[in-house]
Amino acid sequence: MKDFETLLNPNPLVVYLNKPAHEFTKSDIIRYIENNGIEMLNFRYVGADGRLKTLNFVINSKKHLDAFLSSGERVDGSSLFSYIEASSSDLYVIPRFRTAFLNPFSEVPTLDILCSYFNKDGLPLTSSPEYVLRKAQETLIKQTNLSFEAMGELEYYIMSNNETLYPVPDQKGYHESVPFAKWEKLRVEAMQAIARTGGLIKYGHSEVGNFVLGNTMYEQNEIEFLPTNVEDAADQLIIAKWILRNVAYKYGVTISFAPKITVGKAGSGMHIHTRLMKGGKNMMIENGQLSNIAKRAIAGYLQLAPSLTAFGNTIPTSYFRLVPHQEAPTNICWGDRNRSVLVRVPLGWTGNVNMLKAVNPLEPADLNDYSDKQTVEFRCPDGSANIYLLLAGLTVAARHGLEMDDALEFTQKSYVGVNIFKDENKEVCDNLAQLPISCSESADCLSKQADIYKKYDVFSQGLIDGMVKELKSHNDNGLREKISKNDSELTKFVNGFLYC
């Protein structure tokens, strides 16, 4: 008999196999392929550029299918990662069955599966971002008996020919509806495809940013996810970006996750909400208040914030978004419901007022406990982020906060309850530590804090050296000040990073 929750799941594999994705086995994948007319299978894996790569297989027999599902395949690591030498570049890619999904774009019935990298000895590639994230989670669980959950907010711009009907005032697009929001249909189609691939979506909406440059209309949208195991959260974000680009390509428009399109207009971030779990219980809240566990994690986020930008803000235009007096953070501090801070504690459901009954008198008067929804939001990352390394870094930061002797004192001193961008709060703002203002400065911060990431062998020195080298290669010290007031130079520069 089909489980009711399984029947409601938008993922056709979950419905057919009548089990959650994390229970998928090789035999399940083969059975689905045999019984649903699947003709091809794609291995997917993420390169150093953060984009999905593809290896296509035509299925010619059950024996053939079983062989590459069991042993994976070889790929050229030196073409995927700059730090791997061509002289010893062969890697294995091995499928993770829980990630299997029906390809929403292929005309030929095709199943896709995300893969993990293994080296010549059959061991996990230690520098693979996906494996670094796994190590970060395993280490957190071992050291604290807590696990890490996360969810992302994907902001992006859709660029299309200017549409003059039903215009929206500049920078006033927040939660607009059709016909004022022109690309809701694209967002909805992408959301459906993401859900069918296993993405746990919370909601989608149009965002603040909308403007016209020349004959091009720019409309900002956002898709937000639900909290889940941090490894699954990373996979879902990777697949979601791939889907959004594919749907945009179908419509003949361009999507950009770039942090900044032009000065004076809303940039696009990729805020990350986090929570620590134990036995299925959210440990970020206690007796209706933010717990000490949450405050310790916040201390870790704040202390490692300068170096976390190395994973979450990886291109020069990232630092054109992180400027004062906008919603993007520049100061290292935290607060409740405060969008001017780096770490925000969003509005929770901890009150004892039955809002539902207030507008629905027929509902019972019982008060339900929704405190498990509480998260803590890290607000500086953007669409250039190396998603696996960013989430690994945040997992390390949470563990670091739990291990800090002075974590609670650190958190207390870093709390800000005012809008730090208002003139009357200038003194508060001036006394706060600042985020880096360039890739080069971010690289320096990573070098200084590298030992924390390397603890318990989560990050390797080679991986950190590679990140530092990549960030330094942009040579962007002072660049923001140099070209931010030169419109033509800025446009040319931004276009070079339009696809992150």
C-alpha positions as CSV (number, residue, x, y, z in Angstrom):
1,M,0.0,0.0,0.0
2,K,1.3,3.5,-0.9
3,D,2.2,5.7,2.1
4,F,0.1,8.9,2.1
5,E,3.2,11.1,2.5
6,T,4.8,9.2,-0.4
7,L,1.8,9.8,-2.6
8,L,2.0,13.6,-2.0
9,N,5.7,13.7,-2.9
10,P,6.3,15.5,-6.2
11,N,9.3,13.3,-7.0
12,P,8.1,10.4,-9.3
13,L,10.8,8.0,-8.0
14,V,9.6,8.5,-4.4
15,V,6.0,7.8,-5.4
16,Y,6.8,4.8,-7.6
17,L,9.3,3.2,-5.2
18,N,7.1,4.1,-2.2
19,K,10.1,5.1,0.0
20,P,12.0,8.3,0.8
21,A,15.0,9.1,-1.4
22,H,17.6,8.5,1.3
23,E,16.5,4.8,1.2
24,F,17.0,4.3,-2.5
25,T,19.2,1.3,-3.5
26,K,20.8,0.2,-6.7
27,S,18.1,-2.4,-7.2
28,D,15.5,0.4,-6.8
29,I,17.1,2.4,-9.5
30,I,17.3,-0.5,-11.9
31,R,13.6,-1.4,-11.2
32,Y,12.5,2.1,-11.9
33,I,14.5,2.2,-15.1
34,E,13.2,-1.2,-16.3
35,N,9.5,-0.4,-15.5
36,N,9.3,3.2,-16.7
37,G,10.9,3.1,-20.1
38,I,14.1,5.0,-19.1
39,E,16.5,4.9,-22.1
40,M,19.4,6.9,-20.8
41,L,21.2,7.7,-17.6
42,N,23.3,10.8,-16.8
43,F,26.1,11.0,-14.1
44,R,26.2,14.5,-12.7
45,Y,29.1,15.9,-10.7
46,V,30.2,19.4,-9.7
47,G,33.5,20.9,-11.0
48,A,35.6,23.6,-9.4
49,D,33.5,26.2,-11.2
50,G,30.4,25.1,-9.1
51,R,28.4,24.0,-12.2
52,L,27.0,20.5,-12.9
53,K,29.0,18.4,-15.3
54,T,27.5,15.5,-17.3
55,L,28.4,12.0,-18.5
56,N,25.7,10.4,-20.7
57,F,25.0,6.7,-20.9
58,V,22.8,4.9,-23.3
59,I,21.4,1.9,-21.5
60,N,21.8,-1.2,-23.7
61,S,21.3,-4.1,-21.3
62,K,20.6,-4.8,-17.6
63,K,24.1,-6.1,-17.2
64,H,25.5,-2.8,-18.7
65,L,23.3,-0.7,-16.4
66,D,24.3,-2.7,-13.3
67,A,28.0,-2.4,-14.2
68,F,28.2,1.4,-14.3
69,L,25.8,1.8,-11.4
70,S,28.1,-0.5,-9.4
71,S,31.6,0.7,-10.4
72,G,31.0,4.3,-11.6
73,E,33.2,5.6,-14.4
74,R,36.5,7.4,-14.9
75,V,36.8,11.2,-15.5
76,D,39.7,13.6,-16.1
77,G,40.2,15.3,-12.8
78,S,42.7,17.8,-14.1
79,S,40.0,19.3,-16.4
80,L,37.6,19.6,-13.5
81,F,40.0,20.9,-10.8
82,S,43.0,23.2,-11.5
83,Y,45.0,21.7,-8.6
84,I,45.0,18.2,-10.0
85,E,48.0,17.4,-12.2
86,A,47.5,16.0,-15.7
87,S,50.1,13.3,-15.0
88,S,47.8,11.7,-12.4
89,S,44.4,13.0,-13.2
90,D,42.2,10.0,-13.4
91,L,39.3,10.0,-10.9
92,Y,36.3,7.8,-10.4
93,V,32.8,9.2,-10.2
94,I,30.5,7.0,-8.1
95,P,26.7,7.5,-8.1
96,R,24.8,8.5,-4.9
97,F,21.5,6.7,-5.4
98,R,19.6,9.0,-3.0
99,T,20.1,11.8,-5.5
100,A,18.5,10.1,-8.5
101,F,15.9,12.1,-10.3
102,L,14.0,12.1,-13.6
103,N,15.5,14.6,-16.0
104,P,12.9,17.3,-16.5
105,F,14.4,18.6,-19.9
106,S,15.5,15.5,-21.9
107,E,13.3,14.5,-24.8
108,V,14.5,10.9,-24.3
109,P,13.4,9.4,-20.9
110,T,16.5,9.9,-18.8
111,L,17.5,9.4,-15.2
112,D,20.1,11.6,-13.6
113,I,22.2,10.8,-10.5
114,L,24.7,13.0,-8.6
115,C,28.2,11.4,-8.1
116,S,31.0,11.6,-5.6
117,Y,34.7,11.7,-6.5
118,F,37.2,8.9,-5.6
119,N,40.9,8.7,-6.2
120,K,43.1,6.0,-7.9
121,D,43.1,4.0,-4.7
122,G,39.3,4.0,-4.4
123,L,39.3,6.4,-1.5
124,P,37.2,9.6,-1.4
125,L,39.0,12.6,-3.1
126,T,39.9,14.6,0.0
127,S,39.8,17.9,-1.8
128,S,36.4,17.3,-3.4
129,P,34.1,20.0,-2.0
130,E,31.3,17.5,-1.6
131,Y,33.5,15.2,0.5
132,V,34.8,18.2,2.6
133,L,31.1,18.9,3.4
134,R,30.5,15.3,4.4
135,K,33.6,15.4,6.6
136,A,32.4,18.7,8.3
137,Q,29.1,17.1,9.1
138,E,30.6,13.8,10.4
139,T,33.1,15.7,12.5
140,L,30.4,17.9,14.0
141,I,28.3,14.9,14.9
142,K,31.3,13.1,16.4
143,Q,32.5,16.0,18.5
144,T,29.1,17.5,19.6
145,N,26.4,14.8,19.0
146,L,24.6,17.5,17.0
147,S,23.9,17.6,13.3
148,F,23.7,20.5,10.9
149,E,20.8,21.5,8.8
150,A,20.6,24.3,6.3
151,M,18.5,25.9,3.6
152,G,19.3,28.5,1.0
153,E,17.6,31.5,-0.5
154,L,18.3,31.7,-4.3
155,E,18.0,35.2,-5.6
156,Y,18.4,35.9,-9.3
157,Y,17.7,38.4,-12.0
158,I,15.9,37.6,-15.3
159,M,17.0,39.7,-18.2
160,S,14.6,40.1,-21.1
161,N,13.4,42.6,-23.6
162,N,11.8,45.6,-22.0
163,E,8.0,45.2,-21.5
164,T,6.2,48.5,-21.2
165,L,2.8,47.1,-20.1
166,Y,2.1,47.2,-16.3
167,P,5.4,48.7,-15.2
168,V,6.6,48.4,-11.6
169,P,8.3,51.4,-10.0
170,D,12.1,51.0,-9.8
171,Q,13.2,48.8,-6.9
172,K,9.6,48.2,-5.8
173,G,9.1,44.6,-7.1
174,Y,8.8,42.8,-3.7
175,H,6.1,40.1,-3.9
176,E,4.5,41.6,-7.0
177,S,2.0,39.4,-9.0
178,V,1.3,39.0,-12.7
179,P,0.9,41.1,-14.8
180,F,3.3,43.4,-12.9
181,A,5.7,40.5,-12.2
182,K,6.5,39.4,-15.8
183,W,8.3,36.2,-15.1
184,E,6.2,34.4,-12.5
185,K,5.5,31.6,-15.0
186,L,9.3,30.9,-15.4
187,R,9.7,30.8,-11.6
188,V,6.7,28.5,-11.1
189,E,7.8,26.1,-13.9
190,A,11.3,26.0,-12.3
191,M,9.9,25.4,-8.9
192,Q,7.8,22.4,-10.1
193,A,10.9,20.9,-11.8
194,I,13.0,21.5,-8.7
195,A,10.4,19.8,-6.5
196,R,10.2,16.8,-8.9
197,T,14.0,16.3,-8.6
198,G,13.8,16.2,-4.8
199,G,14.2,19.8,-3.9
200,L,12.4,20.8,-0.7
201,I,10.9,24.2,-1.6
202,K,9.4,26.6,1.0
203,Y,8.2,29.2,-1.5
204,G,9.0,31.5,-4.4
205,H,8.3,35.2,-5.1
206,S,9.4,38.2,-7.0
207,E,12.0,40.3,-5.1
208,V,12.7,44.0,-4.7
209,G,15.0,44.5,-7.6
210,N,13.5,45.6,-10.9
211,F,14.9,48.2,-13.3
212,V,15.4,48.9,-17.0
213,L,18.7,49.6,-18.7
214,G,18.5,50.5,-22.4
215,N,16.2,48.0,-24.0
216,T,16.7,45.3,-21.3
217,M,14.3,44.7,-18.3
218,Y,15.8,43.2,-15.2
219,E,13.4,41.5,-12.8
220,Q,14.6,39.9,-9.6
221,N,13.0,36.7,-8.1
222,E,13.8,34.4,-5.3
223,I,13.2,30.7,-4.4
224,E,13.6,29.7,-0.8
225,F,14.1,26.1,0.5
226,L,13.2,24.2,3.6
227,P,15.8,23.1,6.2
228,T,17.3,19.7,5.6
229,N,20.5,17.7,6.1
230,V,23.3,20.0,5.1
231,E,24.6,17.6,2.4
232,D,21.2,17.4,0.8
233,A,20.8,21.2,1.1
234,A,23.9,21.6,-1.0
235,D,22.8,19.1,-3.7
236,Q,19.4,20.8,-3.9
237,L,20.9,24.3,-4.5
238,I,23.2,23.0,-7.2
239,I,20.4,21.2,-9.0
240,A,18.1,24.3,-8.6
241,K,20.6,26.6,-10.3
242,W,21.0,24.2,-13.1
243,I,17.2,23.9,-13.5
244,L,16.7,27.7,-13.4
245,R,19.3,28.2,-16.2
246,N,17.7,25.5,-18.3
247,V,14.2,26.9,-18.0
248,A,15.5,30.4,-18.8
249,Y,17.3,29.0,-21.9
250,K,14.0,27.5,-23.0
251,Y,12.3,30.9,-22.7
252,G,15.1,32.7,-24.5
253,V,16.1,34.9,-21.6
254,T,19.1,35.1,-19.4
255,I,19.2,34.3,-15.6
256,S,22.0,35.6,-13.5
257,F,22.8,34.8,-9.9
258,A,25.6,37.5,-10.0
259,P,25.8,39.4,-6.7
260,K,25.6,42.8,-8.5
261,I,24.3,43.9,-11.8
262,T,24.8,47.6,-11.5
263,V,25.4,50.2,-8.7
264,G,22.4,51.6,-7.0
265,K,20.1,48.6,-7.6
266,A,19.4,45.6,-5.4
267,G,22.0,42.9,-5.5
268,S,21.4,39.2,-5.3
269,G,22.4,37.2,-2.3
270,M,22.2,33.6,-1.3
271,H,21.3,33.8,2.4
272,I,21.8,30.6,4.3
273,H,19.5,29.6,7.2
274,T,20.9,27.1,9.7
275,R,20.0,25.0,12.7
276,L,21.5,22.4,14.9
277,M,19.6,19.2,15.5
278,K,19.7,16.4,18.0
279,G,17.5,13.3,17.8
280,G,15.2,15.1,15.3
281,K,14.7,18.1,17.7
282,N,15.7,21.7,16.8
283,M,18.3,22.8,19.4
284,M,18.2,26.5,18.4
285,I,15.3,27.3,20.8
286,E,14.8,26.5,24.5
287,N,11.7,27.5,26.5
288,G,10.7,29.9,23.7
289,Q,14.0,31.7,23.7
290,L,17.2,31.5,21.6
291,S,19.2,28.7,23.2
292,N,22.8,28.8,24.3
293,I,23.6,26.3,21.6
294,A,22.3,28.8,19.0
295,K,24.3,31.6,20.6
296,R,27.5,29.5,20.5
297,A,26.9,28.7,16.9
298,I,26.4,32.5,16.2
299,A,29.7,33.2,17.9
300,G,31.4,30.7,15.5
301,Y,29.8,32.3,12.5
302,L,30.9,35.8,13.6
303,Q,34.4,34.8,14.4
304,L,35.0,33.0,11.1
305,A,32.9,35.5,9.0
306,P,36.0,37.2,7.4
307,S,37.2,33.8,6.0
308,L,33.8,32.4,5.2
309,T,33.6,35.0,2.5
310,A,36.4,33.0,0.7
311,F,33.7,30.3,0.1
312,G,30.6,32.5,-0.2
313,N,31.8,35.6,-2.0
314,T,34.3,34.4,-4.6
315,I,34.3,37.0,-7.4
316,P,35.2,40.8,-7.4
317,T,31.6,41.9,-7.9
318,S,30.6,40.1,-4.6
319,Y,32.2,43.1,-2.9
320,F,30.2,45.6,-5.0
321,R,27.2,44.1,-3.2
322,L,28.7,44.2,0.3
323,V,28.6,48.0,0.7
324,P,27.2,50.1,3.6
325,H,23.6,51.4,3.8
326,Q,22.0,48.6,1.9
327,E,20.5,45.3,3.1
328,A,23.7,43.4,2.3
329,P,25.9,43.3,5.5
330,T,29.3,44.9,5.9
331,N,29.6,44.7,9.7
332,I,30.3,41.6,11.8
333,C,27.4,41.5,14.3
334,W,24.1,39.9,14.9
335,G,20.5,40.8,15.9
336,D,16.9,39.8,16.0
337,R,14.8,40.4,12.9
338,N,17.5,43.0,11.9
339,R,18.3,43.1,8.2
340,S,21.3,45.4,8.6
341,V,23.3,42.7,10.5
342,L,25.5,39.8,9.2
343,V,23.7,37.1,11.3
344,R,20.0,37.5,11.7
345,V,17.6,35.6,14.0
346,P,14.4,35.7,11.9
347,L,11.0,36.2,13.4
348,G,9.9,32.9,15.0
349,W,6.6,31.3,16.2
350,T,7.2,31.3,19.9
351,G,4.3,33.4,21.1
352,N,1.1,32.2,22.8
353,V,-1.3,33.9,20.5
354,N,-3.5,31.7,18.2
355,M,-3.2,33.8,15.1
356,L,-4.9,31.1,13.0
357,K,-8.1,31.2,15.1
358,A,-8.1,35.0,15.0
359,V,-8.8,34.9,11.3
360,N,-10.5,31.5,11.2
361,P,-13.1,31.3,14.1
362,L,-14.0,27.8,13.3
363,E,-10.6,26.5,14.1
364,P,-9.9,25.0,17.6
365,A,-8.4,27.2,20.3
366,D,-5.4,24.8,20.8
367,L,-2.0,26.4,20.5
368,N,0.5,24.4,18.4
369,D,4.2,24.5,19.0
370,Y,6.1,25.8,15.9
371,S,9.3,26.6,17.7
372,D,11.1,23.9,15.6
373,K,10.9,26.4,12.6
374,Q,13.5,28.7,14.3
375,T,16.7,29.2,12.2
376,V,19.7,31.5,12.3
377,E,20.5,33.3,9.0
378,F,24.0,34.0,7.6
379,R,23.4,36.9,5.2
380,C,26.6,37.7,3.2
381,P,27.0,34.8,0.7
382,D,25.9,35.2,-2.9
383,G,25.4,33.2,-6.1
384,S,29.2,33.0,-6.7
385,A,29.5,30.8,-3.7
386,N,31.1,27.4,-3.8
387,I,28.0,25.9,-2.2
388,Y,29.6,22.7,-0.8
389,L,32.6,24.6,0.7
390,L,30.4,27.4,2.0
391,L,28.1,25.0,3.8
392,A,31.2,23.0,5.0
393,G,32.6,26.3,6.3
394,L,29.4,27.1,8.2
395,T,29.3,23.6,9.7
396,V,32.9,24.1,10.9
397,A,32.0,27.6,12.2
398,A,29.1,26.2,14.2
399,R,31.3,23.5,15.7
400,H,34.0,26.1,16.4
401,G,31.4,28.2,18.3
402,L,30.4,25.2,20.4
403,E,34.1,24.7,21.3
404,M,34.9,28.3,22.1
405,D,35.4,29.0,25.8
406,D,34.1,32.6,25.6
407,A,31.4,32.0,23.0
408,L,28.5,33.4,25.0
409,E,30.4,36.5,26.0
410,F,31.5,37.0,22.4
411,T,27.9,36.7,21.2
412,Q,26.6,39.1,23.8
413,K,29.2,41.8,22.9
414,S,28.4,41.4,19.2
415,Y,24.6,41.9,19.5
416,V,23.1,44.9,17.8
417,G,19.5,45.9,18.3
418,V,19.4,48.9,16.0
419,N,19.7,49.7,12.3
420,I,23.4,50.3,12.2
421,F,23.2,52.2,8.9
422,K,21.2,55.1,10.4
423,D,23.2,58.2,11.1
424,E,22.2,58.2,14.8
425,N,23.8,54.8,15.2
426,K,27.1,55.7,13.5
427,E,29.1,55.2,16.7
428,V,27.8,51.7,17.1
429,C,28.7,50.9,13.5
430,D,32.2,52.4,13.8
431,N,33.0,50.0,16.7
432,L,32.1,46.8,14.8
433,A,34.6,44.7,12.9
434,Q,34.2,44.7,9.1
435,L,33.9,42.1,6.4
436,P,36.6,42.0,3.7
437,I,36.1,44.4,0.8
438,S,37.8,42.4,-1.9
439,C,38.6,38.8,-3.0
440,S,42.3,39.6,-2.1
441,E,41.4,40.6,1.4
442,S,39.1,37.6,1.8
443,A,42.1,35.3,0.8
444,D,44.2,36.9,3.5
445,C,41.5,36.2,6.1
446,L,41.3,32.6,5.0
447,S,45.0,32.2,5.4
448,K,44.9,33.7,8.9
449,Q,42.1,31.4,10.0
450,A,43.0,28.3,8.1
451,D,43.9,26.2,11.2
452,I,40.3,26.3,12.4
453,Y,39.1,24.8,9.0
454,K,42.0,22.2,9.0
455,K,41.2,21.0,12.5
456,Y,40.1,17.3,12.6
457,D,41.3,17.2,8.9
458,V,38.1,18.6,7.5
459,F,39.7,21.0,5.1
460,S,43.2,20.2,3.6
461,Q,46.0,22.7,3.3
462,G,46.1,22.1,-0.4
463,L,42.5,23.0,-0.8
464,I,42.9,26.2,1.2
465,D,46.0,27.1,-0.8
466,G,44.0,26.6,-4.0
467,M,41.2,28.9,-2.8
468,V,43.7,31.6,-1.7
469,K,45.4,31.4,-5.1
470,E,42.2,31.7,-7.0
471,L,40.9,34.6,-4.9
472,K,44.3,36.4,-5.2
473,S,44.3,36.0,-9.0
474,H,41.5,38.6,-9.3
475,N,43.9,41.2,-8.1
476,D,41.0,43.4,-7.0
477,N,42.4,45.4,-4.1
478,G,40.9,48.9,-4.4
479,L,38.9,47.9,-7.5
480,R,35.5,48.8,-6.0
481,E,36.5,52.4,-5.4
482,K,38.3,52.7,-8.7
483,I,35.4,51.8,-11.1
484,S,32.2,52.0,-9.1
485,K,31.5,55.5,-10.4
486,N,32.5,54.8,-14.0
487,D,29.3,53.4,-15.5
488,S,30.7,52.1,-18.7
489,E,33.7,50.5,-17.1
490,L,31.5,49.0,-14.4
491,T,29.0,47.5,-16.9
492,K,31.8,45.9,-18.9
493,F,33.3,44.5,-15.7
494,V,30.0,43.2,-14.3
495,N,29.2,41.5,-17.6
496,G,32.4,39.5,-17.2
497,F,31.0,37.9,-14.1
498,L,27.3,37.6,-15.1
499,Y,27.4,33.8,-14.9
500,C,29.4,33.8,-11.7
